[in-house]
Amino acid sequence: MKAPSFAYTKPQSLPEVFDLLERHGAGARVLAGGQSLLASLNLRLSAPEILIDIAGLPGMSGLRVEGPLLRIGALATHREIEQSPDVARHLPLLAQAVPHIAHVAIRNVGTFGGSVALADPAAEHPACALALGANFVIAGRRGERRVAAGDFFRGLYQTALEPGELLVAGEFPVLSPGYRSAFAELARRQGDYAIVGLAAHGRVDGGRYGDVRLAFLGAGDRPLLARKAMAALEGKPFGSASIESAQAALGDDLDPPADLTTSREAKLHLARVLTGRALRALAA
Amino acid sequence: MEHLIETTLTLNGAQVTRRIPARQHLVDFLREEMGLTGAHLGCEHGVCGACTLRLDGKIVRGCLTLAVQANGRRVDTIEGLSDSGELALLQKAFHERNALQCGFCTPGMLLAAQDLMHSKRHPSREEIREHLSGNLCRCTGYQAIVDAVQTALVARQGASR
């Protein structure tokens, strides 16, 4: 279908963006890469009065290491993240996850910030940010604030962003010595949205699991930490017994909603399969 | 009411300025305003890849790009890339390997395949499939398409010797 009619503007600065957001309120939608927004407009699932195109705004693009943090600008594309030597070195979880996002032609345009701000529960970046304990940098008229990934995702497409605010970056702690990451995802076809996926990160020195974080995508209304399974792994030696105890605990952590093709039970089973794969990869 | 935005882009090497409705995506602009019908509209929500274009040298979904977003940027289409000869190796290989039936997906397939030829010297069959995974062929001609890309890669290797 064709998108409904809307106005379009391309501000040159953040203060201009805040003016526009204030003036148009709920009638405005922010356009970054547009790879989800334009699809939803073409399907007429959304009917904004005006699109505010933030492409090219200063201070929101690219990636850079800042001391113990890797800062990913909201306008950094999935492809930039995929091809960044800094990400490969400091955030191997993201380097593993990004190839699962759609296809090259979409990764060339779709942005980190767009994915995070949309907060699709089956998206990769939100789960990775949760697993890695990232913070999001949010700008508003009164300045910047930071929100931890664990507090940012509030529900289905719901985030901590207030009206008038804009996500400008993510800040990820760089990989610490002794830690490792593993990303696993199941989809019906390459590039489809995940049926279920898992971003795993933890300490793996000395043959034991420590400080493991298991963040699931596609398993609820937002990315979810499997806290019982994480606790079951603490200090446990590598091997099947530890993995099985984590897999058993997942039943208390996850209550995944069925979708058109996959039942709750099947999703929980697949979450356990992915847990086994990711924990073996962490220990490898 | 249509919101018209003055937009200037470089289309297949030539500068073009038009007043474009904000809601018009790049493929409709090309097809209806510029008479370039090589980029096709299949699903119109980013799934099928028949609308693949090149924006500033990178492949994109034409249906998920507003024409006004191309302001100040370079757009290359199957028409321009055919005329320039850039796709000649791939086009010859598609012909030889019968890598198309109805042809609807072919312009998008060629642009995605050429993108792979640019980015990888010796991609495996698996890597070819992955790179083309965003382009659907409803005639189910995938095997022949992958064969054709491999043929083009071999031909390129022979030519560079």
Interface residues (C-beta under 8 A of the other chain):
Chain A: M1 K2 A3 P4 S5 F6 A7 Y8 K10 L31 G34 Q35 L38 A39 L41 N42 L43 L51 D53 A55 R79 A102 H103 V104 A105 I106 N108 V109 R189 Q190 G191
Chain B: M1 E2 H3 I5 P21 A22 R23 H25 D28 E44 H45 G46 G49 T52 L55 K58 I59 V60 R61 C63 L64 T65 L66 V68 Q69 N71 A112 D115 R129 E130 H131 S133 G134 N135
